[in-house]
């Protein structure tokens, strides 16, 4: 799909696409992954508006999923620092989480698929 934002929004409306499908069809997964990575690695509150706008969802519906994702990621990173002396290999869990961050997001958002 190569339409602009307005055309994309109309396409989503006409086809009644769930947010996950809309993001995939419009090739916005990379942008969503970037925003989610920033949200879990810093303050999720600072990114909720941009994420809500991108996925066309209410911020209130995203608060709990983003908060939980940040807690999960921070727990992985804290565990990384406390074991194996902080070696490069010890960050593998955190890297895997980030690699699959879009899937983590959609699995936590109610009614997203």
CORCOR-V155618 format. One record per residue. RES is the residue in one letter. PHI is phi in radians with two decimals (999 if undefined). PSI is psi in whole degrees, -180 to 180 (none if undefined). BURIAL is b if it has 9 or more other ideal C-beta (glycine too) atoms within 8 Angstrom, else e. Layout:
RES|PHI|PSI|BURIAL, RES|PHI|PSI|BURIAL
This chain:
X|999|131|e, X|-2.15|18|e, X|-1.24|163|e, X|-1.37|-178|e, X|-1.06|-42|e, X|-1.14|-45|e, X|-1.11|-39|e, X|-1.11|-43|b, X|-1.09|-42|b, X|-1.12|-41|e, X|-1.03|-46|b, X|-1.05|-41|b, X|-1.14|-50|e, X|-1.08|-43|e, X|-1.50|-6|e, X|0.90|49|e, X|-1.31|136|b, X|-1.14|155|e, X|-0.90|-42|b, X|-1.07|-44|b, X|-1.18|-39|b, X|-1.05|-45|b, X|-1.10|-41|b, X|-1.16|-47|e, X|-1.14|-37|b, X|-1.55|7|b, X|1.01|42|e, X|-1.82|10|e, X|-1.09|-38|b, X|-1.12|-43|e, X|-1.13|-41|e, X|-1.09|-43|b, X|-1.06|-41|b, X|-1.09|-48|e, X|-1.12|-41|b, X|-1.16|-39|b, X|-1.08|-44|b, X|-1.10|-40|b, X|-1.14|-42|b, X|-1.39|-24|b, X|-1.62|-11|e, X|-2.25|-128|e, X|-1.78|116|e, X|-1.08|-31|b, X|-1.05|-32|e, X|-1.26|-14|e, X|-2.01|-5|b, X|-1.11|-37|b, X|-1.10|-48|e, X|-1.14|-39|e, X|-1.17|-44|b, X|-1.05|-42|b, X|-1.15|-43|e, X|-1.10|-43|b, X|-1.65|3|b, X|0.94|52|b, X|-2.29|159|b, X|-1.26|137|e, X|-0.99|-35|b, X|-1.06|-32|e, X|-1.33|-15|b, X|-1.75|-14|b, X|-1.00|-55|b, X|-1.11|-46|e, X|-1.06|-43|b, X|-1.17|-41|b, X|-1.09|-45|b, X|-1.13|-40|b, X|-1.13|-41|b, X|-1.12|-42|b, X|-1.09|-43|e, X|-1.04|-49|b, X|-1.14|-44|b, X|-1.11|-36|b, X|-1.12|-41|e, X|-1.09|-43|b, X|-1.24|-35|b, X|-1.15|-42|e, X|-1.10|-36|b, X|-1.07|-43|b, X|-1.24|-28|e, X|-1.56|-14|e, X|-2.11|156|e, X|1.05|21|e, X|1.07|22|e, X|1.27|29|e, X|-1.20|164|e, X|-1.02|-41|e, X|-1.12|-26|e, X|-1.26|-13|b, X|-1.57|6|b, X|-1.04|-41|e, X|-1.07|-42|b, X|-1.12|-42|b, X|-1.11|-42|e, X|-1.10|-40|e, X|-1.05|-47|b, X|-1.14|-39|b, X|-1.05|-31|e, X|-1.91|23|e, X|-1.10|-35|b, X|-1.16|-41|b, X|-1.14|-41|e, X|-1.02|-43|b, X|-1.07|-54|b, X|-1.12|-31|b, X|-1.21|-20|e, X|-1.74|-17|b, X|-1.52|119|b, X|-1.15|133|e, X|1.23|20|e, X|-1.43|-22|b, X|-1.92|none|e
